[in-house]
């Protein structure tokens, strides 16, 4: 309880000071420009895609370009997750309107399900703020934003040689003080392709992946002090997930049903912004085979209040309550998780060029006090230092899986630091980051003597690495040449192991030690051509390093044409026609293409 009373004392110190407004909000009779989420306001995204980009992109392509992580795909149309800096997808929160939409049941999120054509800003942060992102922000954060402003009508469509098709429609209507954004998308992905199995050429099983989305956003400027916002996202997706090429072919059917609603009210004065919010989410996931009928339903309720100010020193305070109610048909009873978050952030100006931000958060989960989470960020000109400590609760499946669940699991805890800088050398822009993470009580599913997998707090893990990005633009008057090179070195291994000491010092499975991306883009008039080279180093797929997946090298080409209200784009993937897999026995396509078009009515 000492930590909790210390936290309350810090809160009282923050509240005792004068509190003016945070941020600049341009108000008119219709709309308030989107303000950046506080905990990220002095942190630049490591990778971003915004609504002003000329690039028509899919979510897997967005993740593939993040050199510091590994897009984990067993098969196209299956589950797409992301491993960042050697940590699991359960350590990477996905934020929609500041709400973590990672599954409380299995701790994973399928990035296939983000309709990026309907979203505004999709940003990736290599180092998240525990104060904002909650208990599992060990590996950074992904934020799904919204369009601050949309043209009257935007229609996007694509067709692929894998027999995949997509169409989306997005529009914005302004009526007096109210702004409406409405979007819908439909995708049908067969993902049919040939692969090489020994000397034979075989055809991969179709996924028959149908993905439907409807979004609606409403912003009502009541007066100069009050704004009401509503966000709605409905999704229905179903697919067949192909098994490995060594398994007997069976139908694995999966269906995702998601409903997300968020209501936000903002009150502005000359010195304050007070935001109150209520959210409801219903997450459904069904998985069926001839012998399995798994149906999972989770209801999420969240409410919160935030106070933000801006003068010489900024403060941000919040109190949130969240309730997760899980009712899978494979549990013996309904499982609940109740969380209260109390947090504060303070920006401190240490000098003319030094800005720091101190954040602290205390959680109460099911009446149990969690480890205090906090972070310290210091920015000096183009150099920043991040230091944080956080925790990650076991997922409900970790605790209550009917055959193998472990109710005695401990909470994962992390201490981490990241040092980054940007500079120019011979007209080359260079950005470097180095990081150090120590995770205690890492949760891992391992087979027991009876052959049944069960989660245990297996080991202490250390993740360290270096990331270097360089880019340069050449202006040849008749055309513009942009080049970039990114390299990531990661070492993630156990430094303590409770049962298998021979695994100490060995790189974790499926985590590449080396990754490299290189791009060259030529732009002339309305045409832009981009060549991208991806290199992923050797990855071990057994803990004892007896087997590994070889280095793979993928070359992609993108040609885009923009003229007036039209954008056309041709992507040719895997131009060298490589046979490769990210997960053993799950081949990925050789050379294939996607043709996309976007029509905009301004």
C-alpha positions in Angstrom: 0.0 0.0 0.0 3.0 2.3 0.4 3.3 2.7 -3.4 -0.4 3.6 -3.6 -0.2 6.4 -0.9 3.0 7.7 -2.6 1.1 7.9 -5.8 -1.8 9.8 -4.1 0.7 12.3 -2.7 2.1 12.9 -6.1 -1.4 13.4 -7.5 -2.1 16.0 -4.8 1.1 17.9 -5.7 0.0 18.0 -9.4 -3.5 19.2 -8.4 -2.2 21.9 -6.1 -0.8 23.9 -9.1 -2.7 26.2 -11.5 -4.0 24.2 -14.4 -4.5 25.9 -17.8 -5.3 24.5 -21.2 -3.3 21.8 -23.0 -2.9 22.1 -26.7 -4.2 24.4 -29.3 -7.7 23.7 -30.6 -8.8 25.7 -33.6 -12.5 26.1 -33.2 -15.1 27.1 -35.8 -18.7 26.4 -36.3 -18.1 22.9 -37.6 -15.0 21.1 -36.4 -12.2 20.9 -34.0 -8.9 19.8 -35.5 -7.8 16.4 -34.0 -5.5 16.7 -31.0 -2.8 14.3 -30.4 -3.1 11.8 -27.6 -1.3 13.4 -24.6 1.1 10.6 -23.8 2.5 10.6 -27.3 2.5 14.4 -27.9 6.3 14.8 -27.7 7.1 11.4 -29.2 7.4 11.0 -32.9 6.0 7.8 -34.4 8.6 5.3 -35.6 6.4 4.5 -38.6 3.2 6.1 -39.8 0.5 6.1 -42.5 -1.7 9.1 -42.6 -4.8 10.2 -44.6 -2.8 12.7 -46.6 -0.4 10.0 -47.9 -0.4 9.2 -51.6 0.2 5.6 -50.8 -2.6 3.0 -51.0 -1.5 0.5 -48.5 -2.7 -2.6 -46.7 -2.1 -3.2 -43.0 0.3 -6.2 -43.5 2.4 -4.0 -45.9 2.5 -1.3 -43.3 3.8 -3.7 -40.7 6.3 -5.3 -43.1 8.0 -1.9 -43.5 8.8 -1.7 -39.8 12.3 -3.1 -39.8 12.5 -3.4 -36.0 9.7 -6.0 -35.9 8.7 -9.2 -37.5 5.3 -9.7 -39.2 4.3 -13.2 -38.2 2.1 -15.0 -40.8 1.4 -18.7 -40.9 -0.7 -18.3 -44.1 -2.3 -15.5 -46.0 -5.8 -14.9 -44.7 -4.9 -16.4 -41.4 -3.8 -14.7 -38.2 -1.4 -11.8 -38.8 0.5 -10.8 -35.6 3.6 -8.7 -35.0 6.6 -9.4 -32.9 8.5 -6.3 -32.0 12.1 -6.3 -30.6 11.7 -10.0 -29.7 8.6 -9.5 -27.7 5.2 -11.2 -28.4 2.1 -9.7 -29.9 0.5 -9.9 -26.4 3.0 -7.1 -25.4 1.9 -4.7 -28.2 -1.3 -2.8 -27.4 -3.6 -1.7 -30.3 -5.3 1.6 -29.4 -8.6 2.7 -31.0 -9.7 6.1 -29.5 -7.3 5.4 -26.7 -9.0 2.0 -25.9 -6.9 -1.1 -26.0 -8.6 -3.5 -28.3 -6.2 -6.4 -27.7 -8.1 -9.5 -26.7 -8.3 -10.1 -23.0 -8.9 -13.8 -23.7 -6.0 -14.8 -25.9 -3.8 -11.7 -25.9 -3.5 -11.4 -29.7 -4.9 -9.1 -32.3 -5.3 -10.0 -36.0 -3.9 -7.0 -38.0 -5.8 -8.4 -41.1 -8.9 -6.9 -39.5 -7.8 -3.2 -39.6 -9.5 -1.6 -42.7 -6.7 0.9 -43.2 -8.6 2.5 -46.2 -11.2 3.7 -43.7 -8.9 4.9 -41.0 -7.0 8.2 -40.8 -3.7 7.9 -39.1 -2.2 4.5 -38.3 1.0 5.1 -36.2 3.5 2.7 -34.7 5.5 3.8 -31.7 8.6 1.7 -30.8 8.3 2.8 -27.2 4.9 3.3 -25.7 3.8 5.2 -22.6 2.6 2.9 -19.9 0.5 5.6 -18.4 -1.7 5.7 -21.5 -1.5 2.2 -23.1 -2.0 0.2 -19.9 -0.5 -3.0 -18.6 0.7 -4.7 -21.8 2.7 -1.9 -23.5 6.0 -3.6 -23.3 6.8 -3.6 -27.0 5.5 -0.1 -28.0 2.1 0.7 -29.3 0.0 0.9 -32.4 -2.6 3.7 -32.6 -5.5 3.7 -35.0 -6.5 7.3 -35.6 -9.3 9.0 -37.5 -9.5 11.3 -40.4 -9.4 14.9 -39.2 -11.1 15.9 -42.5 -12.2 13.8 -45.5 -13.0 14.9 -49.0 -16.7 14.6 -50.0 -16.4 11.1 -51.5 -13.5 8.7 -51.6 -13.8 5.3 -53.3 -10.9 2.8 -53.2 -10.8 -0.6 -54.9 -8.2 -3.2 -55.5 -7.8 -6.6 -57.3 -5.0 -9.1 -56.9 -3.7 -12.0 -58.9 -4.4 -14.2 -55.8 -8.1 -13.7 -56.6 -8.5 -11.1 -53.8 -10.8 -8.1 -54.2 -11.6 -5.0 -52.1 -13.8 -1.9 -52.3 -14.3 0.8 -49.8 -16.4 4.0 -49.7 -15.7 7.0 -47.4 -17.6 10.3 -47.2 -17.9 13.4 -45.1 -20.9 15.6 -44.7 -21.0 18.9 -42.8 -24.3 20.3 -41.6 -24.0 23.4 -39.5 -22.1 22.6 -36.4 -22.2 18.9 -37.0 -19.8 16.7 -39.1 -20.6 13.2 -40.2 -18.1 10.7 -41.6 -19.4 7.4 -43.0 -17.3 4.6 -44.4 -17.9 1.0 -45.5 -15.6 -1.6 -46.9 -15.9 -5.1 -48.2 -13.0 -7.5 -49.0 -13.1 -11.0 -50.5 -9.7 -12.8 -50.4 -9.3 -16.3 -51.9 -5.5 -16.2 -51.5 -5.1 -18.9 -54.2 -1.5 -19.4 -55.3 1.0 -22.1 -56.3 4.0 -23.2 -54.2 6.9 -25.6 -54.6 6.9 -28.8 -52.6 10.0 -30.7 -53.4 10.0 -31.0 -57.2 6.2 -30.6 -57.3 4.2 -27.5 -57.9 1.0 -27.5 -55.8 -1.9 -25.1 -55.3 -2.6 -23.7 -51.8 -6.1 -24.1 -50.3 -8.3 -21.1 -50.7 -9.1 -18.9 -47.6 -12.5 -17.6 -48.8 -11.9 -14.6 -46.5 -14.8 -12.1 -46.4 -14.3 -9.0 -44.3 -17.0 -6.3 -43.9 -16.7 -3.0 -42.1 -18.9 0.0 -41.3 -17.6 3.0 -39.5 -19.5 6.2 -38.5 -18.0 9.3 -36.8 -20.0 12.2 -35.6 -18.6 15.5 -34.2 -21.0 18.1 -32.8 -19.6 21.5 -31.8 -22.3 22.5 -29.3 -20.7 25.8 -28.6 -17.2 27.4 -28.0 -16.8 25.2 -24.8 -18.4 21.9 -25.6 -17.8 19.3 -28.2 -19.5 15.9 -28.5 -17.9 13.0 -30.5 -19.3 9.6 -31.4 -17.2 6.8 -33.0 -18.8 3.5 -34.2 -17.0 0.5 -35.8 -18.9 -2.7 -36.8 -17.1 -5.6 -38.3 -18.0 -9.1 -39.5 -15.3 -11.4 -41.0 -15.3 -15.1 -41.7 -12.7 -17.3 -43.4 -11.2 -20.8 -43.9 -7.7 -21.1 -42.5 -5.5 -23.5 -44.4 -3.6 -26.1 -42.4 0.1 -26.8 -42.8 1.2 -28.6 -46.0 2.2 -31.6 -43.8 -1.3 -32.0 -42.2 -4.4 -33.8 -43.4 -6.5 -31.2 -45.1 -9.5 -30.2 -42.9 -11.7 -27.1 -42.8 -10.7 -24.6 -40.1 -13.4 -22.0 -40.1 -13.0 -18.8 -38.1 -15.5 -15.9 -37.7 -14.8 -12.5 -36.1 -17.7 -10.3 -35.0 -16.8 -6.9 -33.5 -18.8 -4.0 -32.4 -17.1 -0.9 -30.9 -18.8 2.3 -29.8 -17.1 5.3 -28.1 -18.8 8.5 -26.9 -16.6 11.4 -25.9 -17.4 14.8 -24.5 -14.8 17.6 -24.4 -15.2 20.8 -22.3 -12.8 23.7 -23.0 -12.1 26.7 -20.8 -9.3 29.3 -21.0 -7.1 26.9 -19.1 -8.5 23.4 -19.1 -9.6 20.6 -21.3 -11.8 18.1 -19.6 -12.7 14.9 -21.5 -15.2 12.3 -20.4 -15.8 9.1 -22.3 -17.9 6.0 -22.3 -17.2 3.0 -24.5 -18.7 -0.4 -25.2 -17.2 -3.2 -27.2 -18.5 -6.6 -28.1 -15.8 -9.0 -29.4 -16.8 -12.3 -30.8 -14.5 -15.1 -32.1 -15.7 -18.5 -33.3 -13.4 -21.3 -34.4 -14.8 -24.5 -35.8 -13.5 -27.8 -37.3 -15.1 -31.2 -37.6 -14.2 -31.9 -33.9 -14.0 -28.4 -32.4 -16.7 -25.9 -31.7 -15.1 -22.9 -29.9 -17.2 -19.8 -29.4 -15.8 -16.8 -27.5 -17.7 -13.7 -26.6 -16.3 -10.8 -24.6 -18.2 -7.6 -23.5 -16.0 -4.6 -22.6 -17.3 -1.6 -20.8 -15.1 1.5 -20.2 -15.6 4.9 -18.7 -13.1 7.6 -17.9 -12.4 11.3 -17.2 -9.3 13.2 -18.2 -8.0 16.6 -17.3 -5.3 18.3 -19.4 -3.8 21.8 -19.1 -1.1 23.8 -20.8 1.1 26.6 -19.4 4.8 26.5 -18.8 4.4 23.0 -17.3 1.7 20.7 -18.7 -0.2 18.3 -16.5 -2.5 15.4 -17.5 -4.6 13.5 -15.0 -7.0 10.6 -15.6 -9.2 8.1 -13.9 -10.6 5.2 -15.8 -12.7 2.1 -15.1 -12.8 -1.0 -17.4 -14.8 -4.2 -17.1 -14.1 -7.2 -19.3 -16.7 -10.0 -19.2 -15.6 -13.1 -21.1 -18.1 -15.9 -21.8 -16.4 -18.5 -24.0 -18.2 -21.8 -24.4 -15.0 -23.7 -23.3 -15.0 -22.0 -19.8 -16.9 -23.5 -16.9 -18.2 -20.1 -15.9 -18.2 -16.4 -16.9 -14.9 -14.7 -16.2 -14.7 -11.0 -15.2 -11.8 -8.6 -15.0 -12.3 -5.2 -13.4 -9.7 -2.6 -13.7 -9.4 0.9 -12.2 -6.6 3.1 -13.6 -5.4 6.3 -11.9 -2.6 8.2 -13.7 -0.8 11.4 -14.1 1.7 13.0 -16.5 3.7 16.1 -16.0 5.8 17.9 -18.6 8.8 19.7 -17.2 10.9 22.3 -19.1 14.5 21.7 -17.9 16.0 24.3 -20.2 15.7 26.1 -23.5 16.2 22.8 -25.5 15.3 20.2 -22.9 11.8 19.0 -22.4 10.9 16.1 -20.2 7.7 14.2 -19.4 7.1 12.2 -16.2 4.2 9.7 -16.2 3.0 7.4 -13.5 0.0 5.1 -13.3 -1.4 2.8 -10.5 -3.9 0.1 -11.4 -6.3 -1.9 -9.2 -7.4 -5.1 -10.8 -10.1 -7.2 -9.1 -9.2 -5.4 -5.9 -5.6 -6.3 -6.1 -3.0 -3.5 -6.3 -0.8 -4.0 -9.4 2.9 -2.9 -9.7 3.2 0.8 -10.3 3.9 1.7 -13.9 5.7 4.8 -15.0 7.9 6.4 -17.6 10.4 9.2 -18.0 11.0 10.9 -21.3 13.7 13.5 -21.9 14.1 15.3 -25.2 17.2 17.3 -25.9 17.1 18.8 -29.4 17.2 15.8 -31.7 18.0 13.3 -29.0 15.6 11.5 -26.7 15.9 9.1 -23.7 13.0 6.9 -22.6 13.0 4.9 -19.3 10.0 2.9 -18.2 8.7 0.1 -16.0 5.5 -1.8 -16.6 3.7 -5.1 -16.2 1.6 -7.5 -18.2 -1.2 -9.6 -16.8 -1.8 -13.2 -18.0 -4.6 -13.4 -20.5 -7.8 -15.2 -19.4 -6.8 -18.3 -21.5 -3.5 -18.4 -19.8 -5.3 -18.7 -16.5 -8.5 -20.6 -17.3 -7.8 -22.7 -20.5 -9.8 -25.9 -19.7 -6.9 -28.3 -20.3 -3.6 -26.7 -19.3 -4.6 -23.3 -17.8 -2.5 -22.1 -14.9 -4.2 -20.0 -12.3 -0.9 -19.6 -10.4 0.8 -17.6 -13.2 2.7 -14.6 -12.0 2.5 -11.2 -13.7 5.2 -10.3 -16.3 7.3 -7.3 -15.3 9.6 -5.2 -17.4 12.2 -2.5 -17.0 13.2 -0.9 -20.3 15.1 2.0 -21.8 15.5 3.5 -25.3 18.0 6.1 -26.5 17.5 7.7 -29.9 19.0 10.5 -31.9 18.7 12.1 -35.3 21.5 13.9 -37.2 22.7 14.8 -40.7 25.9 13.6 -42.2 27.0 14.6 -45.7 23.3 15.6 -46.5 22.2 12.1 -45.4 19.5 12.1 -42.7 20.3 9.4 -40.0 18.3 8.2 -37.1 19.7 5.7 -34.5 18.0 3.9 -31.6 19.4 1.5 -29.1 17.3 -0.2 -26.4 17.5 -2.5 -23.4 14.7 -4.5 -21.9 14.6 -6.9 -19.0 11.4 -9.0 -18.6 10.8 -11.0 -15.4 8.5 -14.0 -15.2 8.0 -14.2 -19.0 4.9 -16.3 -19.8 5.5 -19.2 -22.2 3.3 -22.2 -23.2 5.4 -25.4 -22.9 4.5 -29.1 -23.2 4.3 -31.1 -20.0 5.1 -34.8 -19.4 1.6 -35.7 -20.5 2.1 -33.8 -23.8 -0.4 -31.1 -22.9 0.8 -27.5 -23.3 0.5 -25.2 -20.3 1.7 -21.7 -19.6 4.4 -21.2 -17.0 6.5 -18.3 -15.8 9.5 -19.9 -17.6 12.3 -17.4 -17.6 13.9 -14.0 -17.4 14.4 -12.5 -20.8 16.7 -9.8 -22.1 16.0 -8.0 -25.3 18.7 -5.6 -26.6 19.3 -4.1 -30.0 20.3 -1.3 -32.4 18.2 0.3 -35.1 19.6 2.6 -37.8 17.6 4.4 -40.5 19.1 6.6 -43.2 17.5 8.5 -46.1 18.6 11.0 -48.7 16.7 12.9 -51.5 18.3 13.8 -54.8 16.8 16.5 -56.8 17.7 16.1 -60.5 15.2 18.8 -61.6 13.5 16.5 -64.1 12.8 13.9 -61.4 13.2 13.4 -57.7 15.0 10.3 -56.3 14.4 9.3 -52.7 16.5 6.6 -51.1 16.4 5.0 -47.6 18.1 2.2 -45.8 17.0 0.6 -42.5 18.8 -2.0 -40.4 17.8 -3.6 -37.1 19.9 -5.8 -34.9 18.1 -7.7 -32.1 19.3 -10.1 -29.5 16.5 -11.6 -27.4 17.3 -14.6 -25.2 16.8 -16.1 -21.8 19.3 -15.0 -19.1 17.6 -17.2 -16.5 15.6 -20.4 -17.0 13.8 -22.4 -14.4 13.8 -25.8 -16.1 16.0 -25.8 -19.2 19.3 -24.1 -18.5 20.6 -25.1 -21.9 18.3 -22.4 -23.4 20.1 -19.6 -21.6 21.7 -17.3 -24.1 19.9 -18.7 -27.1 17.9 -16.4 -29.4 14.2 -16.9 -29.0 12.4 -18.8 -31.7 11.1 -16.9 -34.8 13.0 -13.8 -33.8 15.5 -12.7 -36.5 18.7 -11.2 -35.2 19.2 -9.2 -38.4 16.7 -7.4 -40.6 17.3 -4.9 -43.4 15.0 -2.8 -45.7 16.2 -0.7 -48.6 14.1 1.5 -50.9 14.6 3.7 -53.9 11.8 5.9 -55.2 11.7 8.0 -58.4 9.1 10.6 -58.8 8.5 12.5 -62.1 5.4 14.5 -62.8 2.4 12.3 -61.9 4.3 9.0 -61.7 6.2 7.5 -58.7 8.1 4.2 -58.9 9.4 2.5 -55.7 11.6 -0.5 -55.4 11.8 -2.1 -51.9 14.2 -4.8 -50.8 13.5 -6.8 -47.6 16.1 -9.1 -46.0 15.2 -11.2 -42.9 17.9 -13.1 -41.2 18.0 -16.7 -40.1 15.3 -17.6 -37.5 15.4 -20.6 -35.3 12.1 -22.5 -34.9 13.1 -24.9 -32.2 14.3 -23.8 -28.7 17.5 -25.9 -28.8 18.4 -24.2 -32.2 18.5 -27.6 -33.9 16.4 -26.3 -36.8 16.2 -22.9 -38.4 14.5 -21.1 -41.3 16.9 -19.7 -43.8 17.5 -16.1 -44.7 14.8 -14.8 -47.1 15.2 -11.9 -49.5 12.1 -10.3 -51.0 12.0 -7.6 -53.7 8.8 -5.6 -54.3 7.9 -3.0 -56.9 5.3 -0.3 -56.6 4.3 2.1 -59.4 1.8 4.9 -58.7 0.1 7.3 -60.9 -1.8 10.4 -59.7 -3.8 12.7 -61.9 -6.4 15.1 -60.7 -8.9 13.1 -58.7 -7.5 9.7 -59.6 -4.8 7.5 -58.0 -3.7 4.3 -59.6 -1.2 1.9 -58.0 0.4 -1.4 -59.1 2.2 -3.5 -56.6 4.3 -6.5 -57.7 5.4 -8.5 -54.7 8.2 -11.1 -54.5 9.6 -10.1 -57.9 12.4 -12.6 -57.7 9.8 -15.4 -57.3 11.4 -16.8 -54.1 10.0 -19.8 -52.3 9.9 -18.9 -48.6 7.9 -19.2 -45.4 7.8 -17.2 -42.2 6.4 -20.2 -40.3 7.7 -23.7 -41.3 5.3 -25.7 -43.5 3.2 -22.7 -44.3 4.4 -21.4 -47.7 3.8 -17.9 -48.9 3.1 -16.7 -52.5 5.7 -16.3 -55.1 5.4 -13.5 -57.5 2.0 -11.8 -57.4 0.5 -8.4 -57.9 -2.2 -6.0 -56.6 -3.8 -3.3 -58.7 -5.5 -0.5 -56.7 -7.4 2.7 -57.6 -8.8 5.6 -55.7 -11.2 8.2 -56.9 -11.8 11.3 -54.9 -14.5 13.9 -55.2 -13.4 17.1 -53.5 
